[in-house]
Amino acid sequence: MKVVRAEIPEVLILEPKVFGDERGFFFESYNKRVFREATGLDVEFVQDNHSRSRAGVLRGLHYQIKQPQGKLVRVSAGEVYDVAVDLRRSSPTFGRWAGFSLDATSRRMAWIPPGFAHGFLVVSEYAEFLYKTTDYYAPEHERTVRWNDPRLAVAWPLRGEPILAARDAAAPGLADAELYP
């Protein structure tokens, strides 16, 4: 597994070894030992999630203020533009974001550390998005930061207006969001 650091060094892009021939392909989407050796992170994933969204859907920017989740994310069909925003006030990269493409063809994955908001925009006809989390979903602790906050200035590759959930459309900006220490 090859590891590439994103613009924020704690956000990692993971490129798995893919074995293919005329029959198709095979790769390990997760192996705890390989993940630990490649990243230096010894984390325990407790939940797997899978979503499917159509073109133009923007999900995010989501985080849990208590029970923060580290996420190992990947796309099994289609393509997304994935974004991680550092919400840790004590961090030298507070308020900065990292963005990158994840797609089913490259099979790249990303590690989004706890303390970050996360979101993605579907740029293909549809996308199936899978992610492992280091803590359980806790709706009472879920928070959202506005996807288009000018202070963050995320450069989403939009073609028109995104399709948003009501809570994402009404999310506060960074200045009004509940943040990590």
N, C-alpha and C positions, 0 to 999 in steps of 0.2 A: 504494500500500500504506500502510495506517495502522498505526502502531506505538504500542502502549500498554505502559507499564512495569508489571510486576507489583509485589507487595509488596516484593520484592527487586529493586531497579532494573535489575540486569544481566539478569534474566529478562524476556524480551520476548514480548508477545502480538502477533501479526501478523495483520492483517485485509486479505486480498487484495481487489483490485477484481474483482468477479464480474459478467460480462455474461450476461444471460439474456433469453429471450423464450419464445414458445409452443413452440419446439423443444427447449428445455432450457437449459443454461448452459455457459459457458466461463470459465476463469481460469487464469492462470499460477501453478502451484503453486511454482515456483522460477525465478527469473531472477537470475543473479549480480549484474548491474549494479543492478537494482532493489533487491535485498536490501542491497547495500553502501550505496546512496544513502539508503535508508530507515533503516537501523540504524547506519551508521557502521562496520560490521564487514566486514573483508576476509578471509573465511575460504575455505578450500578443502574441499569435501566429497569424501570418498574412498569412501564406501560407503553404499548404500541398503538399508534393512531393512523388512520387512513382516510383521506378525503378525496373527493373528485369534484372538480370545478370546471366551469366552461370558460371560454375565452373572455378576457376582460374582468374576471372576478379578482378583486383585491381583498385578501384576508389579512388583517393586522392593523396596526402593530400591537401584538398581544404579549402579555406577560402576567405572572402571578407575583404579587407583592409579598405574600408569605408563601412558603413552599415553592420557592423559585425553581424553575425547571431548566436543566440543561437539555438540549435537544440534538439528536443526530437525525438529520433530515435528508430525504432523497426523493426523486421523482421516478415513478415506474412507468408512466406513460405521459407523453407530451413534454412541455417545457414551461418553467416558471422563472421569473426574476425574483430572487430571494434577497431579503434584507434583514440585517441584524443591527440594532441600535443599542449602544451602551447607555444604560440608565443608572449606573453606579456613580453617585455624586463624588465619591472619593477617588475615582479612576482618572488617570491622565487623559483617557479617551472619552470621558463623559460627554454625551450629546452627539458623538460622531457615529456614523453608520458605515457599514460595509455592504456592498451589493454585488451580486454575481448571478450568473445563469446556472440553473440546474436542469438537466434534461435526461430523458430515458436513453438517449443514444450514447452520451458520454459516461453515464452511470456515476457521475461525480456525486459526492455527498458533502454535507457541511456539518460542522460541530458549532452549535450556538450555545455559548456558556450561560449558566445561571446569571441573572443580573442584566440580561439583555431583553429588549422587546424584539419580537420576530414577526415578519409578515412576508407575503409573497403575492405576486401578480401573475396570473396565467396569461402567457403570451402565445400559446398554441391554441388549436381549436378546443381542446380540453386538456386537463392534466390530472393525474392521480399522484397524490402527495402522501408520502409515508414518513412518519417520524417516531423515534423512540424518545422517551422522556425519563429524566432521573428522579422525578417526583410525580405524585398522582395529580390528576386534574382536580382543582379545588375552585369551583365556580364562585364561592364567596370571596376569594382572594384574586380573582381574575381582574385585570385592568387593561386598558387600551390607551394608546397615545395616537393622536390624529395622524393619519398617514401622510397628509399634505401640510404638516406644520412648517411654516416658512423658516423657523429656527433650525429645524433639522435639514430642510432642503434636499430630501431624498429625490434622486433623479430617476423616478419610475419611467420605464419605456412605454408610456401610455399611447394608445391610439384612440383618442376620444376620452369620454368620462368612464371611470371604472365602475364596476358593479359592486356595491358595498352592502354589508349588513347594516341594519339601523344603528347598532351600537358602535360600529366603526365610523359611520358618518357623523355621529354625535360625540365622538371621543374628544377629550380635552387635549390641548397642545402641551408641549413639554413643560412650559412655565407653570401650568396648573395641574400637572400629573403627579400622582403619588410615586415617589422614587425610592431607590435603594440608598442606604447610607454611603 
